[in-house]
């Protein structure tokens, strides 16, 4: 059976799809990866279809809760990453959280975003008990203080967070417009943007080896 990672947050616009696509691309360097777009907005699918050359991972678009509940029956992939809908009361989200091995919760470090994130953890994650970490995204590289304070706040609340911060760069938007992952994009700040998600991948792998 494949390992299943769900990317979730009860709020949109937090870097959820960017995280799903770029983690899939990084893991695909060593494993056979399927990205499941379970968000009815279909952002990951839109991104994937823009590239005629294709990416290094496969993609399936599926929001049916019954079918999402069958993810563990997949045998042809090493890893399945699910981009979930930004709706806490979504049946699809509840099903995916229930079958996932690990949850990644992207959020910008602002107080308002953190408040929604904490609600997501309390309502959708803690009751299930699935291992999880918060990933601080859209971090201004010129001002890391807010993100560091957010990490401290999460620590006080007993919510685990990645040590890595994902900095905000135009490179992410431009990679999406070209239909490529940040690992494939070449341009200003491409190296820095790619490095952040490579480090997230490495931190996840280290977590699993514990």
ABEGO torsion letter per residue (X at the ends): XBBBBBBBBABBGAGAAAAAAAAAAAAAAABBBBBBBABAAGAAAAAAAABAAEBABBBBBBABAAAAAAAAABAABABBBBBBBBBAABAAAAAAAAABABBBBBBBABAAAAAAAAAAAAAAAAAAGBBBBBBBBGBBAABAAAAAAAAAAAAAAGBBBBABBBBBBAAAAAAAAAGBBAAABBEBGAAAAAAAAAAAAAAAAAAAAX
